[in-house]
């Protein structure tokens, strides 16, 4: 309920009077805010609510939080966030930017089309690989520039989130069964205890930062062709100063909840490919994704309780179930995909990655990406041909083996994507699986030379520097392995090859 001083503010904004809107004004409500869409602008006010984890019950608090929202969101969306305006009362009438004492505050934003939102695009199947790659790059770059938070207490920070989620769920016992919520809390805390040292180490390494905090598909829009995060968590610096992988986990969970596992796996792998500092943190992602699902569950439960929203109630229970599923054990395994350049190893790896292991799917370790990382150049930057020495290749395969072993030891499935042209390279990656006591599957893709050259010629920007000359050399220098790897033709449809591989892995 609005305080008496500003009780008529929503109706006044919806009328369009304060901004001379020529057409109808659309009002959108959430549990904590109201947004009014008018012409090429969006105007946002905070609801005067105190939900425990946020308190907007006073005019001063609403003004302060909107100014903070403006400041923080300009980090990622400077062209969207324009100004914060006071709403005053003069001669009994509400006035925007009036001289009197503010009775409320409103944030002015540039409006974008509804179909720019990634949740809308996800529903319509519009999240293609280039967009997902660009999105992951945007998040990596944002995280790299974000203010570093405290360098201690990583585990304690996560523990407080879990307990806070449990308290919020306990406030809605008619929607979220207390026994189910308590079981989830115990399982999350047990997993946190297992990873406490890693969480603390990541805080010490500067991986806890003031980031977005609410990074799901509904808070990302394609603006001028670029995926743009907006509407960050602004009301509590502590809640938004978190492990960068916990920030990423909201997006991954949102994709996973929509059965977009391949897309989640693509974003996950691109992020870690770009951010080597987070390579050893991937063991935390199932827990982080579960914590994010729990947040979505209690927010929806609160909405259902306060607004008698049946759909929100059903969704709250669905996210609660997802939070439990995300931390269920899943067997790790190592799948090595070898073959000459142009056979589609990386395409197949991306196709199957989301189907393997625990969320968000397999860590895909691609030799071409690791080569660029070791050379300290961007992934799609071509190396000089002279950089492709035998010594450099040995270093790449050694790093691939090392990272595969680390990921497997953390319980993550791995797809190793490389030529694997020598018997020693193939034997070495298999030893990584044996050392971790996990199943190993070696797959060898083959394709006629002319088709491989055609595929190489048709590539866009890519980590691989292979050329037609390289493809011809490989045809003469590298033979089909005879050491237990399964040979598969890559000449048909990707869907058929993917299905064949999944059947093979299920045997």
N, C-alpha and C positions, 0 to 999 in steps of 0.2 A: 504494500500500500504506500502511495506517495505521501510524504509529509505535507502538511497544509500549505506551506509556502510555495511548493512546486507541484501541487496536485494536478494542475491543469497543463503542465508542460508537455506531456506526451500528446494530448489532444491538440494543443497549439502547434506543435511541430508537424503532426499528421495533417493539419489543415493546409500546410504549405505557406501560410502567411509570412513566417519570418524570413523566408528566402524567395519569395515571389515566384513560387513554382507554377509554371503555366499549365501543368498537367497533374494527374493524380499522384499522390504520395503513397509509397508502399511502406508499411510498417512491419518490421521483423523483430521478434522477441526471442531472447534466450533467458536462461536462468539469472543472468547478472547484468544484462544490457538490453537496450532497444536501439534499433537502427532504422532511420527513415531515409528512403531512397527518393530523391527529387531531382529530376533533370540529370545533369552530369555530376551530381554530388551525392555523397552519403553522409548523414549526420548521426552521430552516436552519442547517447547518454547512458549513464550507468543507472541501474535500478537501485533504489535505496534499500538494500538488503544487507543482512549480516548472516553469512552462512558458516561462520566459524573460521574457515580458511580464507575468507575475504570479508571485508567490512566496508560497505559503501553507504552506510546509514546516515552520514552527515554530508551537507553541501561541501564543506571543506575537503572531506575525504574524496568525494567524487571529482572535485576540481583537481586535486593533487594527482589522482590516479590517471586522469585523462591527459594531464601534462606529461606524466611519465610515459603514458602510452604513445604520445606523439614523439617524444625523444627516442624511445627505444625502437619504435617501428621505422624510424627514418634510417636505421642502420641497414635495413634490407629493402625498404620500399620508400625512398625519399620523395618520389613523385606522387605517391598516393596520399601521404599524410600532410595536411596543409596548415591547420591552425586549431587552437582551442579558444572558444568564445564563451564569455559569461552571458547568462540569461538573467536579466534584471526586470524589476517591475517599476514602471513609471506611470503615475496617474492611474493606477489600477490595471494597467495593461502590461503584458510581457513584451520585452524588447530584447532583441539580439544585440550584444555589445552595448547594452545600456549603461548609463552612468551610475545607476543606483547599486545597492548591495546585491550581489548575485544570489539568486534563489536556486540556481542550478548551473551546470556547465555542459557544453556540447562540443564534440570533436568533429571538425570538418575534414572530409576525405574526398579525394577524387573517386568517382564511381567507375567501375569497370563492368563489362557485360557479364551476365549470369553464367554464360557458357565458358567464361575464362577460368572459373574455379576448377581445380583438379578433381574434386569429388564428382562434379558434373561430368567431366571428361572421362573419369573412370567408369561411371555408369554407362557411358556411350561408347566405351572401348577405345578412347582416344589417348591412352598413355603408351605411346610407342617408344622404341628403344632410344632414339635420339633425344626425346624429351626427358626420359628418365635419366639418361647419362648427364644431360645438362642440369637437371635438378640436383643430382648427387654432387656435381661439381660446385653448384651454387652453395650448397650446404657446407661442403668442405671449406670453401673459401670464407664463408661467414664464420664458421667455427675457428678458423685459423686466426681471424682478426678479433675475435671476441675477448673481452676482458677476462683475465685469469682470476679465478676465485681462490678461496683458501686452499692451502697445500697440505691440509691434514683433514682427517675425519671423513674420508670417502665412504667408508662402511656405515658410519653413524648417520650420514646424510641419507643414504638409501634406507636405513632402518627407520628413520623418522617418516619417510614417505609411506612405507609399508604400514606402519602403525597409524598414520593419519588416514590412509585409505580405509583401514579396518574400522576406525572410529566413525568415519563418514558412512560406511555401509551399515554399521550398527544402528545408525539413526533412522534407517528405513527397513525395519525387520519384517514388515508385511510384504515387501518387494524382494529383498535379498535375504534368503534364509540364513539365520545366524550360524547354524552349524556348517553350512557351505562356506560362508565367509571366513569362519574361524579356521576351517581346514586349509583354505587358501593362504591365510596369514601364516599358519605354521609351516606350510611347505615353502613359501617365499622366504621366511626367516631362516629356514634350514639351508636353503640354497645360498642366501646371503652370507651365512656363517662360513660356508665352504669357500666363498670368494672374497672374504673380508680383506685378506692381505692384498689381493689384486686391486680391490676398490681403493684401499688406502694408498697403494703404490701409484695408481693413476692420478689421484689427487696430488700426490707429491710431485708427479711429473708434469703438472699443469694441465691435465685433461679435464679438470672441473672448471667451467667457465660460465659467464653470464650470457646465456644463449637465448633461443626463442622460447622454449618451455611449453609450447602448445602446437607442435609442428605436425599437424595432420593435414590430410588432403583438402579439407574445407578451409584451411588457412593458407593456402598457396594458390596463386592465380597466375595465368600466363599474361603478362603485361608487355606489350611491344615485342612479342615473340620470346620473352624470357620468363621462366618460372620464378615467381616472386613471392617469398614468404611474407606474410603480414599478420596483424592481430596477435602479436606475441603475448606471453604472460607478463603482465606489467605490474600486477598488484602486490607482488611479494618477491623481493629480490632473492630471498633464500630459496623459494620454490623454483626460481628460474636460473639459479647458479648451481649447475648440475654437471655430471659427467656428459661429455659431448655425445657419447654413444647412447646415453639415456634420452637425450634430445632426439637423435636419429630414430630411436626405437619407437616413438609415437607414429612416425610415418610408416615404418616397417610394419608395425602392428595394424595400422589402418589398412594397408594393402593386404595383409594376411587375412584380416577379418572379412575382406571382400572376395576371398578366394583368389587373389592375385598374387600367388606365391612366386611365380616366375618374375613378376615385376619387382616384388620385394627383394628377391635374391639379386636381381640386377643392380638395384640401388645400393644394397649392402656391399656387394663386391666392388662396385665402382668407387664407393666411399673409401673402403679400406685400401683399394689399389692406389688411390690418391693420397691417403693419409697413413703412411707407414707407422706412425706413432701409435695407431690404434690396432695394429695387427694382433697384439697379444690380448687385447680387450674383448675379442669377439666371444669369449666364453660367457660374458655377462649378458649377451643379447637376449637369450630366452627369458632370464629374470627381468630384464628391463622391459621387454615387450609385455610380459605378464603384469608388471606394475602399471604399465600404461593402460592395459585393458581393464584393470581394476579401477583406475581413475575414471575411465569412460563409464564403467558400470555404476559407480556411486553418483556421478553427475547426472546420469539419466534417471537413476532411482530418485534423486532429489526432485528432479523435474516432474517425474510421474507422481510423486507424493504431493507436491505443492500445486500442480496444475491439473491433476487428475487426467493424465495423458496415458491412455492404454498402450499406445505404440511404444512410448518411452519405457514403460514398465517391461514390455516384452524384450526390448533391446537391452535393457539393463541386465536382465537375466542371461541374455545371449552373451554379453561381454563378460559377465562373471564366469560363465562356462568356458569361454575362450581363455580367460586368465589362467584357469586351471590347466587347460589343454596345452598351453604354450610351454609349461614347465614339466610336462610329462617326459620321461626319458625316451630317447630315440637312439638307435644304434648308429655309431660312427662307422664309416667305411671310406676306402680310398678308391676312386675310379680314375685311372690314367687313360687319357685319350691321346693317342699318337697318330702320326701319319705325315705325309709330305705337305708342304705349304699349299694352301688352296683346297684342301679336302673338306674343310668346314669344321675343324676341331672346335674352334671357339664358339661357333654357332650352336653346335650340339651341346657343348658345356653349358651355355646359357639356357638351352631348352630343358635340360634335366636338373639343373642346379637346385631349383626350388622344390624338387620332389625328394631330395635326399637329406636324411639326418634331421637334427633338431632345428627349430626356427632360428634364423630366417633362411634355412637351407645351406647347401654346401658352400664352403669357401673355395672359390675357383682361383687356382694359382696358375696363371698363364706365363709361360717363359718370356714371351715378348714384353709383357708388362714389367716383369722383374728385371729384365735386361735394361729397360729405361730407368727403373728405380735405382739400380746399381750405378748407372751412368749419370744419375742426378739430372735427368732431363724430363720434360713433360711426356706423358704417355704417347701422344700422337706425333711427337717430334722425331723425324727420321735421323738415325745415326749414320755417320760416315761409314761406308762399306769396310774401311780399314779397322773399324771398331769390332768387327765380327771375327775375332781371333779365337783360336782353340782355347787359350787361357780364359778369355772372357766367357766363352760358352761353358767351360767347367765351373766357373764361379756362379753362373746363372743356374745351372742344374743343382749345384750344391745348395744354393739359397732356396730353390724350389723344394728340395728334400728336407731342408731344415724347417721351413715354414709348414710343410705338410705334417711333419712330426709334431710340431707345436700345436697345430689345429686339432689333430687327431687326439693328442693327449688331453686337450680341453673338451673332448667329446663332440667336436664338430666333424661332420662329413667333409671330405675334400675331393674336388675334381682337379686333377693335374693335367694341364693342357700344354703340350709341347710336342716337338717332332719325335723325340725319343728314338733317334735314328741309330743309336749304337746299343749293343747288348748290355754294356755296362750302365748306360743311362736307364735302361729298362729295369735292370736288376736292382739298381740303387733306389729307385722309387718304390719298388716292391719291398725292399728291406725296411723302408720307412713305415709301411703298413704292418709288417711283422713286428717291428720294434714296439709299435703301439698296440699290438695284439688285436688288430682290426682286419676285416675282410679286404681283399684286394681284387680288383678287376682291371685287366689290361685290355683296352680296345684299340684296334688299328684300323683307321679309315683309309680306303683306297679309292682312287678316281683316275681316269685317263689323263695323261699330261695336258692334252688340249683343253680339257674342261677345267683343270686346275689353273692353267694360265688365264683362261677367260674369267674365272672367278677373281683372281688376283687383280686383273685389269679393271674389274668393276667395283673394287672396294672404294669406299669413301675414306675419310680420315680414320686411321687404325694404328694400333700398336705395332703391327707387323710391318717390317721393311722388306718383305720378300718381293722379288721381281720375277719376270718371266725367265730371266737368266738363272736365277736361283732355283726356280722350279725345274728347269731342264737339267741343271747340275744334280739336283736331288734324284731325278729319275735314274741317272746313271750310278750315283754313289750309294744310294740307300735301298736296300731290299726289304721285302716283307719279312717281318720277324717270324721265327719259328720256335719261340720259347714260351708258348702257352698263352700268348695274347690272342684275342678273338678278332678276326678280320671281318670288316663290314663294308659293304659298298656304300659310298656316299652319293651315288648317282641319282637316286630317286628323291621323293619328297621328304622334307625335313620331318614332317609329322610321322611318316612311316618309319624313318630311322629312329626317331625318338621313342616310338612305341616299341620297336624291336629291342632297343637298349634297356628300357624299363622292364620288359619281360625277362631279358637276360639277367638283370640285376636281382629280380625277384626269385630266380631259381635257387 
